[in-house]
Amino acid sequence: EPEVTQTPSHQVTQMGQEVILRCVPISNHLYFYWYRQILGQKVEFLVSFYNNEISEKSEIFDDQFSVERPDGSNFTLKIRSTKLEDSAMYFCASSEEQHSYEQYFGPGTRLTVT
Amino acid sequence: GEDVEQSLFLSVREGDSSVINCTYTDSSSTYLYWYKQEPGAGLQLLTYIFSNMDMKQDQRLTVLLNKKDKHLSLRIADTQTGDSAIYFCGARYFNKFYFGSGTKLNVKP
């Protein structure tokens, strides 16, 4: 069964460094998403992406964040100048259509900023 | 934006029914979801309900939606130890998705 994959599973970085989290969505999906979950808190929507453009973003997704689909398979989240409070689990998801009820989630990347 | 709240823990005995509750704030939400997360895995869609429905049953799962009170529940009949996981309530508002913190279900043998 096709699945969303994410690498790495755990990333440790120092405050102020840039990180890139990678996701490979399901191959025929067109809509891509990033979420984060700070430990013990809610899963928060960050951004949705379609046709090489951001279609929606939350208040959290400020200039520190960017997303890209550099080739036909990867979908990346870049966090510039990481802060301690960026430590969280980051989930990628994809869906086939914009109004599809189902999103398929990856297993997540745990980001630890020290 | 939408705010989704759910209780953090639920413990039941194997064979009992589990009821996980959730409240949301935005009555414009179009879909409401229940996702399951097992250790080390991503969120897996269990079931969903359109906002114009009151109930949906899918094998051991029953979803009840009370639109007036903005309350969603998930009932798992005959709960098994394999049902132990974190359950997330979610709401879709246009193309944004909102989730609660997750309810950790512990099933005791």
Interface residues (C-beta under 8 A of the other chain):
Chain A: V4 Y33 Y35 G40 Q41 K42 V43 E44 F45 S48 S55 E56 S58 F91 A93 Q98 Y101 E102 Q103 Y104 F105 G106 P107 G108
Chain B: G1 V4 Y31 Y33 Y35 G40 A41 G42 L43 Q44 L45 Y48 F88 G90 R92 F94 N95 K96 F97 Y98 F99 G100 S101 G102
